[in-house]
Amino acid sequence: MLLASPDFVRLWAIGGVVNAMRWTEMLAAALFTFEVTGSGLAVAVVSAMRTLPMLLFGAVAGVICESVNRKAILQAGLLLNAAAAGTVCALGWLGVLAPWHLGAAAFASGLVWASEMATRRRMCGEAAGPDLMPRAVALDSLTNATTRGIGPLVGSFAFAGLGATGAYAITTVFYLFAATLVPGIRHVQEIRRLVLGRVPRDLAEGLAFARTNPTVLAVLGVTIAMNMFAFTYIAVVAPLAIGVFGVSPSLTGVLASAEPLGSLIGGILLASGTVRGPPRVLMVAGSAVFLVALAVMPLIPNYWAASAVLLVGGMGLALFGNMQTTLVLTGVPAAVRSRQMGLITVCIGFGPLGQILIGTLSEQLGPRGAVLVSALSGLVVLAVVGVLWARAERRQRAVG
């Protein structure tokens, strides 16, 4: 039984806590920045700082995590998260907190996020064992969806009642709690000496493997499309909810939580076996459902109806999240697995480019137009990747 493994349970709990606090910080930072500057672009820049390290260092993190003890990296990352959040809390208490402080703290936390795929996510699957790995990934993804819903709600209500200082005080405490769970994890890893001169060669080997594997290439392409054009809507949630729909800061979290709630429902359906099909089809179809919902959402005049549309879109997004990890963990040799997960992290790191883009579009077209243009662009890229993926698989079957 999956939950009978204490190592998996600890890793699963750490992921849930960290993910909830990550989204708590993101919404609190967005609300604070919008309150101070009134600029959608400024909000997008602060949000982008959290995912920028993925683009810059994700591949390197994958290489390092194949040499350095992943348990030690996980522990150090949680302590760095706590230090960054604690610093923001202290600056807020002193009354000198500014948006650039939030951006700097987000960048520090983003360095930790850049190692998530190659450390904790991989450790989760391996702690469950080969037979239970797909279920472990599904449960972890389902939990991520749940905490992505909880986090924005906590962030919006904490900001409304306690301000940014209180919100970051909460995240500091929970990061420290998560760090206390790491020492009890039993983790066996073949450690090799990290030679910095080998890093470029290891990176090249990882890229060479990806280029020859149609599934990995397609997963990377879909990941870029979703992170550059879909998930970036979160950067303008505050301007959209407050400026367009006219709701209060405390209700902003409802719009931000609608998609994660839909992902939770979709994850339950997936885990129960209600939704079945070829992984490639599920990944592309689920991504398309979310992008269509994202394109429709800003055109709806009613706030609650718009939130409901995002909830439906989130159900499709559950398929993307599950297939993204499962396809790599089950189809890639262990010797290059962390490097491939690192490449996925790099593709997730395209988010900052999308956040800057949607922030710039928000300045020119308003939040409503920005979300619409971004979603339609994502659908175009997704269609191209889907067609190329299908052709590559047909060629592979013909050769085989």
FITI-520782 format. One record per residue (C-alpha): x negated, y negated, z; residue in three letters. Coordinates in steps of 0.1 Angstrom, whole numbers. Layout:
<recs>
+-------+-------+-------+--------+
!     u !     v !     w ! residu !
+-------+-------+-------+--------+
!     X !     Y !     Z !    ALA !
...
+-------+-------+-------+--------+
</recs>
This chain:
<recs>
+-------+-------+-------+--------+
!     u !     v !     w ! residu !
+-------+-------+-------+--------+
!     0 !     0 !     0 !    MET !
!   -13 !   -34 !   -10 !    LEU !
!    -8 !   -52 !    23 !    LEU !
!   -24 !   -23 !    42 !    ALA !
!   -58 !   -37 !    31 !    SER !
!   -69 !   -62 !    57 !    PRO !
!   -95 !   -76 !    33 !    ASP !
!   -69 !   -83 !     7 !    PHE !
!   -45 !   -99 !    33 !    VAL !
!   -72 !  -123 !    45 !    ARG !
!   -82 !  -133 !     9 !    LEU !
!   -45 !  -136 !     0 !    TRP !
!   -38 !  -158 !    31 !    ALA !
!   -68 !  -180 !    24 !    ILE !
!   -55 !  -186 !   -12 !    GLY !
!   -21 !  -195 !     0 !    GLY !
!   -33 !  -220 !    26 !    VAL !
!   -59 !  -236 !     3 !    VAL !
!   -35 !  -239 !   -26 !    ASN !
!    -7 !  -255 !    -5 !    ALA !
!   -32 !  -280 !    10 !    MET !
!   -46 !  -288 !   -24 !    ARG !
!   -12 !  -298 !   -37 !    TRP !
!    -4 !  -317 !    -5 !    THR !
!   -35 !  -338 !   -11 !    GLU !
!   -28 !  -343 !   -48 !    MET !
!     7 !  -357 !   -42 !    LEU !
!    -4 !  -378 !   -12 !    ALA !
!   -33 !  -392 !   -32 !    ALA !
!   -10 !  -400 !   -62 !    ALA !
!    16 !  -418 !   -39 !    LEU !
!   -11 !  -438 !   -22 !    PHE !
!   -28 !  -448 !   -54 !    THR !
!     5 !  -458 !   -71 !    PHE !
!    16 !  -477 !   -40 !    GLU !
!   -17 !  -497 !   -40 !    VAL !
!   -22 !  -502 !   -77 !    THR !
!    12 !  -497 !   -94 !    GLY !
!    -8 !  -481 !  -123 !    SER !
!     0 !  -448 !  -139 !    GLY !
!   -34 !  -447 !  -153 !    LEU !
!   -50 !  -452 !  -119 !    ALA !
!   -30 !  -423 !  -106 !    VAL !
!   -41 !  -401 !  -135 !    ALA !
!   -78 !  -409 !  -129 !    VAL !
!   -76 !  -400 !   -92 !    VAL !
!   -58 !  -368 !  -101 !    SER !
!   -84 !  -360 !  -128 !    ALA !
!  -113 !  -362 !  -104 !    MET !
!  -101 !  -330 !   -87 !    ARG !
!  -102 !  -309 !  -119 !    THR !
!  -132 !  -325 !  -136 !    LEU !
!  -157 !  -302 !  -118 !    PRO !
!  -141 !  -272 !  -134 !    MET !
!  -149 !  -286 !  -169 !    LEU !
!  -185 !  -295 !  -159 !    LEU !
!  -195 !  -266 !  -136 !    PHE !
!  -170 !  -238 !  -141 !    GLY !
!  -192 !  -217 !  -164 !    ALA !
!  -222 !  -222 !  -141 !    VAL !
!  -202 !  -212 !  -111 !    ALA !
!  -193 !  -180 !  -129 !    GLY !
!  -230 !  -172 !  -133 !    VAL !
!  -239 !  -181 !   -98 !    ILE !
!  -211 !  -160 !   -83 !    CYS !
!  -226 !  -129 !  -100 !    GLU !
!  -259 !  -134 !   -81 !    SER !
!  -250 !  -152 !   -48 !    VAL !
!  -228 !  -136 !   -22 !    ASN !
!  -193 !  -145 !   -30 !    ARG !
!  -182 !  -144 !     6 !    LYS !
!  -208 !  -170 !    16 !    ALA !
!  -197 !  -192 !   -13 !    ILE !
!  -161 !  -190 !    -2 !    LEU !
!  -169 !  -199 !    34 !    GLN !
!  -191 !  -229 !    23 !    ALA !
!  -163 !  -241 !     0 !    GLY !
!  -137 !  -241 !    27 !    LEU !
!  -159 !  -261 !    50 !    LEU !
!  -166 !  -286 !    22 !    LEU !
!  -129 !  -290 !    16 !    ASN !
!  -124 !  -297 !    53 !    ALA !
!  -153 !  -323 !    53 !    ALA !
!  -138 !  -341 !    23 !    ALA !
!  -103 !  -342 !    38 !    ALA !
!  -116 !  -352 !    72 !    GLY !
!  -136 !  -381 !    57 !    THR !
!  -104 !  -395 !    40 !    VAL !
!   -86 !  -391 !    73 !    CYS !
!  -113 !  -411 !    91 !    ALA !
!  -113 !  -439 !    65 !    LEU !
!   -75 !  -441 !    67 !    GLY !
!   -76 !  -444 !   105 !    TRP !
!  -102 !  -472 !   102 !    LEU !
!   -79 !  -490 !    77 !    GLY !
!  -104 !  -491 !    48 !    VAL !
!   -91 !  -463 !    26 !    LEU !
!   -91 !  -471 !   -11 !    ALA !
!   -82 !  -451 !   -42 !    PRO !
!  -118 !  -445 !   -51 !    TRP !
!  -123 !  -428 !   -18 !    HIS !
!   -95 !  -404 !   -27 !    LEU !
!  -112 !  -398 !   -61 !    GLY !
!  -145 !  -390 !   -45 !    ALA !
!  -129 !  -366 !   -20 !    ALA !
!  -110 !  -350 !   -49 !    ALA !
!  -142 !  -345 !   -68 !    PHE !
!  -158 !  -328 !   -38 !    ALA !
!  -128 !  -305 !   -34 !    SER !
!  -129 !  -299 !   -72 !    GLY !
!  -164 !  -284 !   -69 !    LEU !
!  -149 !  -258 !   -46 !    VAL !
!  -119 !  -252 !   -70 !    TRP !
!  -144 !  -246 !   -98 !    ALA !
!  -155 !  -214 !   -80 !    SER !
!  -120 !  -201 !   -72 !    GLU !
!  -116 !  -178 !  -102 !    MET !
!  -151 !  -162 !   -98 !    ALA !
!  -149 !  -158 !   -60 !    THR !
!  -117 !  -155 !   -41 !    ARG !
!   -95 !  -146 !   -71 !    ARG !
!  -119 !  -119 !   -83 !    ARG !
!  -124 !  -106 !   -47 !    MET !
!   -86 !  -103 !   -43 !    CYS !
!   -83 !   -80 !   -73 !    GLY !
!  -113 !   -59 !   -63 !    GLU !
!  -102 !   -56 !   -26 !    ALA !
!   -69 !   -41 !   -38 !    ALA !
!   -87 !   -15 !   -60 !    GLY !
!   -82 !    -6 !   -97 !    PRO !
!   -48 !    10 !   -92 !    ASP !
!   -33 !   -19 !   -73 !    LEU !
!   -51 !   -47 !   -91 !    MET !
!   -22 !   -58 !  -113 !    PRO !
!     1 !   -59 !   -83 !    ARG !
!   -25 !   -79 !   -63 !    ALA !
!   -28 !  -104 !   -91 !    VAL !
!    10 !  -107 !   -94 !    ALA !
!    14 !  -112 !   -56 !    LEU !
!   -14 !  -138 !   -55 !    ASP !
!     1 !  -156 !   -85 !    SER !
!    35 !  -155 !   -69 !    LEU !
!    20 !  -169 !   -37 !    THR !
!     3 !  -197 !   -56 !    ASN !
!    37 !  -206 !   -71 !    ALA !
!    52 !  -207 !   -37 !    THR !
!    25 !  -229 !   -22 !    THR !
!    26 !  -252 !   -52 !    ARG !
!    62 !  -258 !   -43 !    GLY !
!    55 !  -262 !    -5 !    ILE !
!    24 !  -284 !   -10 !    GLY !
!    41 !  -313 !   -28 !    PRO !
!    70 !  -313 !    -4 !    LEU !
!    46 !  -314 !    26 !    VAL !
!    26 !  -341 !     8 !    GLY !
!    56 !  -363 !     1 !    SER !
!    72 !  -360 !    35 !    PHE !
!    38 !  -363 !    53 !    ALA !
!    30 !  -395 !    33 !    PHE !
!    65 !  -409 !    39 !    ALA !
!    62 !  -403 !    77 !    GLY !
!    24 !  -405 !    84 !    LEU !
!     8 !  -421 !    54 !    GLY !
!   -23 !  -407 !    36 !    ALA !
!   -41 !  -405 !    69 !    THR !
!   -16 !  -381 !    84 !    GLY !
!   -14 !  -360 !    52 !    ALA !
!   -51 !  -355 !    51 !    TYR !
!   -53 !  -348 !    88 !    ALA !
!   -29 !  -319 !    81 !    ILE !
!   -51 !  -305 !    53 !    THR !
!   -83 !  -308 !    74 !    THR !
!   -68 !  -286 !   101 !    VAL !
!   -56 !  -259 !    77 !    PHE !
!   -89 !  -258 !    57 !    TYR !
!  -107 !  -251 !    90 !    LEU !
!   -82 !  -224 !    99 !    PHE !
!   -87 !  -208 !    65 !    ALA !
!  -125 !  -208 !    71 !    ALA !
!  -120 !  -188 !   103 !    THR !
!  -105 !  -159 !    82 !    LEU !
!  -136 !  -154 !    61 !    VAL !
!  -160 !  -137 !    85 !    PRO !
!  -136 !  -108 !    90 !    GLY !
!  -136 !   -99 !    52 !    ILE !
!  -156 !   -68 !    43 !    ARG !
!  -171 !   -76 !     9 !    HIS !
!  -196 !   -53 !   -10 !    VAL !
!  -214 !   -70 !   -38 !    GLN !
!  -245 !   -61 !   -58 !    GLU !
!  -267 !   -91 !   -52 !    ILE !
!  -294 !  -101 !   -76 !    ARG !
!  -319 !  -129 !   -72 !    ARG !
!  -307 !  -161 !   -87 !    LEU !
!  -332 !  -173 !  -112 !    VAL !
!  -324 !  -208 !  -124 !    LEU !
!  -343 !  -201 !  -156 !    GLY !
!  -319 !  -173 !  -164 !    ARG !
!  -287 !  -194 !  -161 !    VAL !
!  -287 !  -206 !  -197 !    PRO !
!  -293 !  -170 !  -210 !    ARG !
!  -265 !  -157 !  -187 !    ASP !
!  -242 !  -184 !  -199 !    LEU !
!  -251 !  -175 !  -236 !    ALA !
!  -244 !  -138 !  -229 !    GLU !
!  -210 !  -147 !  -214 !    GLY !
!  -201 !  -169 !  -244 !    LEU !
!  -212 !  -142 !  -268 !    ALA !
!  -190 !  -116 !  -252 !    PHE !
!  -160 !  -140 !  -253 !    ALA !
!  -166 !  -148 !  -290 !    ARG !
!  -163 !  -111 !  -299 !    THR !
!  -133 !  -104 !  -277 !    ASN !
!  -100 !  -117 !  -293 !    PRO !
!   -81 !  -113 !  -260 !    THR !
!  -106 !  -134 !  -241 !    VAL !
!  -107 !  -160 !  -268 !    LEU !
!   -69 !  -163 !  -269 !    ALA !
!   -66 !  -165 !  -231 !    VAL !
!   -91 !  -194 !  -232 !    LEU !
!   -72 !  -211 !  -260 !    GLY !
!   -38 !  -209 !  -242 !    VAL !
!   -54 !  -220 !  -210 !    THR !
!   -68 !  -251 !  -227 !    ILE !
!   -34 !  -259 !  -242 !    ALA !
!   -16 !  -255 !  -209 !    MET !
!   -41 !  -275 !  -188 !    ASN !
!   -46 !  -303 !  -213 !    MET !
!   -10 !  -308 !  -223 !    PHE !
!    13 !  -291 !  -198 !    ALA !
!     1 !  -292 !  -162 !    PHE !
!   -10 !  -328 !  -166 !    THR !
!    26 !  -340 !  -161 !    TYR !
!    18 !  -338 !  -124 !    ILE !
!    -4 !  -369 !  -128 !    ALA !
!    26 !  -390 !  -136 !    VAL !
!    52 !  -374 !  -113 !    VAL !
!    50 !  -403 !   -89 !    ALA !
!    56 !  -430 !  -116 !    PRO !
!    82 !  -408 !  -133 !    LEU !
!   102 !  -401 !  -101 !    ALA !
!    99 !  -436 !   -86 !    ILE !
!    97 !  -458 !  -117 !    GLY !
!   120 !  -439 !  -141 !    VAL !
!   145 !  -419 !  -119 !    PHE !
!   144 !  -445 !   -91 !    GLY !
!   141 !  -421 !   -62 !    VAL !
!   122 !  -426 !   -29 !    SER !
!    87 !  -413 !   -22 !    PRO !
!   101 !  -386 !     0 !    SER !
!   122 !  -372 !   -29 !    LEU !
!    92 !  -373 !   -53 !    THR !
!    81 !  -340 !   -40 !    GLY !
!   114 !  -324 !   -52 !    VAL !
!   105 !  -330 !   -88 !    LEU !
!    69 !  -318 !   -82 !    ALA !
!    82 !  -287 !   -65 !    SER !
!   108 !  -277 !   -91 !    ALA !
!    83 !  -260 !  -115 !    GLU !
!    66 !  -240 !   -87 !    PRO !
!   100 !  -228 !   -74 !    LEU !
!   108 !  -216 !  -109 !    GLY !
!    74 !  -199 !  -111 !    SER !
!    82 !  -181 !   -78 !    LEU !
!   115 !  -168 !   -92 !    ILE !
!    97 !  -157 !  -124 !    GLY !
!    70 !  -140 !  -104 !    GLY !
!    96 !  -120 !   -85 !    ILE !
!   113 !  -109 !  -117 !    LEU !
!    79 !  -100 !  -131 !    LEU !
!    69 !   -80 !  -100 !    ALA !
!   102 !   -62 !   -99 !    SER !
!    98 !   -50 !  -135 !    GLY !
!   128 !   -69 !  -148 !    THR !
!   106 !   -87 !  -173 !    VAL !
!    85 !   -65 !  -195 !    ARG !
!    66 !   -67 !  -228 !    GLY !
!    32 !   -69 !  -244 !    PRO !
!     9 !   -91 !  -223 !    PRO !
!     1 !  -113 !  -253 !    ARG !
!    37 !  -119 !  -261 !    VAL !
!    46 !  -126 !  -224 !    LEU !
!    18 !  -151 !  -221 !    MET !
!    26 !  -171 !  -252 !    VAL !
!    64 !  -170 !  -247 !    ALA !
!    62 !  -180 !  -211 !    GLY !
!    39 !  -209 !  -220 !    SER !
!    63 !  -220 !  -247 !    ALA !
!    93 !  -219 !  -224 !    VAL !
!    75 !  -243 !  -200 !    PHE !
!    64 !  -267 !  -227 !    LEU !
!    99 !  -269 !  -241 !    VAL !
!   113 !  -276 !  -207 !    ALA !
!    87 !  -303 !  -201 !    LEU !
!    96 !  -319 !  -234 !    ALA !
!   133 !  -319 !  -225 !    VAL !
!   130 !  -330 !  -189 !    MET !
!   122 !  -367 !  -194 !    PRO !
!   151 !  -371 !  -218 !    LEU !
!   176 !  -362 !  -192 !    ILE !
!   190 !  -393 !  -173 !    PRO !
!   199 !  -375 !  -141 !    ASN !
!   171 !  -368 !  -116 !    TYR !
!   185 !  -335 !  -102 !    TRP !
!   193 !  -322 !  -137 !    ALA !
!   157 !  -330 !  -148 !    ALA !
!   144 !  -311 !  -118 !    SER !
!   166 !  -281 !  -127 !    ALA !
!   152 !  -280 !  -162 !    VAL !
!   116 !  -280 !  -148 !    LEU !
!   127 !  -251 !  -125 !    LEU !
!   137 !  -231 !  -156 !    VAL !
!   105 !  -239 !  -173 !    GLY !
!    86 !  -228 !  -142 !    GLY !
!   101 !  -193 !  -147 !    MET !
!    83 !  -191 !  -180 !    GLY !
!    51 !  -204 !  -164 !    LEU !
!    50 !  -174 !  -141 !    ALA !
!    42 !  -152 !  -172 !    LEU !
!    13 !  -174 !  -182 !    PHE !
!    -2 !  -174 !  -147 !    GLY !
!     1 !  -136 !  -143 !    ASN !
!   -12 !  -126 !  -178 !    MET !
!   -41 !  -151 !  -177 !    GLN !
!   -58 !  -133 !  -148 !    THR !
!   -46 !   -98 !  -155 !    THR !
!   -58 !   -97 !  -191 !    LEU !
!   -93 !  -106 !  -181 !    VAL !
!   -96 !   -85 !  -149 !    LEU !
!   -82 !   -54 !  -166 !    THR !
!   -99 !   -58 !  -200 !    GLY !
!  -134 !   -71 !  -192 !    VAL !
!  -163 !   -50 !  -178 !    PRO !
!  -173 !   -58 !  -142 !    ALA !
!  -208 !   -69 !  -153 !    ALA !
!  -195 !   -99 !  -171 !    VAL !
!  -162 !  -104 !  -153 !    ARG !
!  -173 !  -134 !  -132 !    SER !
!  -187 !  -151 !  -162 !    ARG !
!  -154 !  -147 !  -181 !    GLN !
!  -135 !  -160 !  -151 !    MET !
!  -159 !  -189 !  -151 !    GLY !
!  -151 !  -197 !  -187 !    LEU !
!  -114 !  -197 !  -178 !    ILE !
!  -123 !  -222 !  -151 !    THR !
!  -140 !  -244 !  -177 !    VAL !
!  -108 !  -243 !  -198 !    CYS !
!   -88 !  -252 !  -167 !    ILE !
!  -112 !  -281 !  -165 !    GLY !
!   -98 !  -296 !  -197 !    PHE !
!   -71 !  -309 !  -174 !    GLY !
!   -89 !  -342 !  -166 !    PRO !
!   -90 !  -350 !  -203 !    LEU !
!   -52 !  -344 !  -205 !    GLY !
!   -46 !  -364 !  -173 !    GLN !
!   -65 !  -394 !  -187 !    ILE !
!   -46 !  -390 !  -219 !    LEU !
!   -12 !  -388 !  -203 !    ILE !
!   -21 !  -417 !  -180 !    GLY !
!   -31 !  -438 !  -210 !    THR !
!     1 !  -428 !  -228 !    LEU !
!    20 !  -438 !  -197 !    SER !
!     6 !  -473 !  -198 !    GLU !
!    16 !  -476 !  -235 !    GLN !
!    48 !  -456 !  -237 !    LEU !
!    59 !  -453 !  -201 !    GLY !
!    59 !  -420 !  -181 !    PRO !
!    89 !  -407 !  -200 !    ARG !
!    73 !  -411 !  -234 !    GLY !
!    39 !  -398 !  -221 !    ALA !
!    53 !  -365 !  -209 !    VAL !
!    73 !  -360 !  -241 !    LEU !
!    42 !  -366 !  -264 !    VAL !
!    20 !  -344 !  -242 !    SER !
!    45 !  -315 !  -242 !    ALA !
!    50 !  -316 !  -280 !    LEU !
!    12 !  -316 !  -285 !    SER !
!     9 !  -286 !  -263 !    GLY !
!    35 !  -267 !  -283 !    LEU !
!    16 !  -273 !  -315 !    VAL !
!   -17 !  -261 !  -301 !    VAL !
!     0 !  -230 !  -285 !    LEU !
!    16 !  -221 !  -319 !    ALA !
!   -18 !  -222 !  -336 !    VAL !
!   -34 !  -200 !  -308 !    VAL !
!    -5 !  -176 !  -310 !    GLY !
!    -8 !  -171 !  -347 !    VAL !
!   -46 !  -167 !  -346 !    LEU !
!   -43 !  -142 !  -317 !    TRP !
!   -18 !  -120 !  -336 !    ALA !
!   -40 !  -120 !  -367 !    ARG !
!   -71 !  -111 !  -348 !    ALA !
!   -53 !   -82 !  -331 !    GLU !
!   -40 !   -69 !  -365 !    ARG !
!   -75 !   -70 !  -379 !    ARG !
!   -89 !   -52 !  -348 !    GLN !
!   -63 !   -24 !  -352 !    ARG !
!   -70 !   -21 !  -389 !    ALA !
!  -108 !   -17 !  -383 !    VAL !
!  -101 !     7 !  -354 !    GLY !
+-------+-------+-------+--------+
</recs>
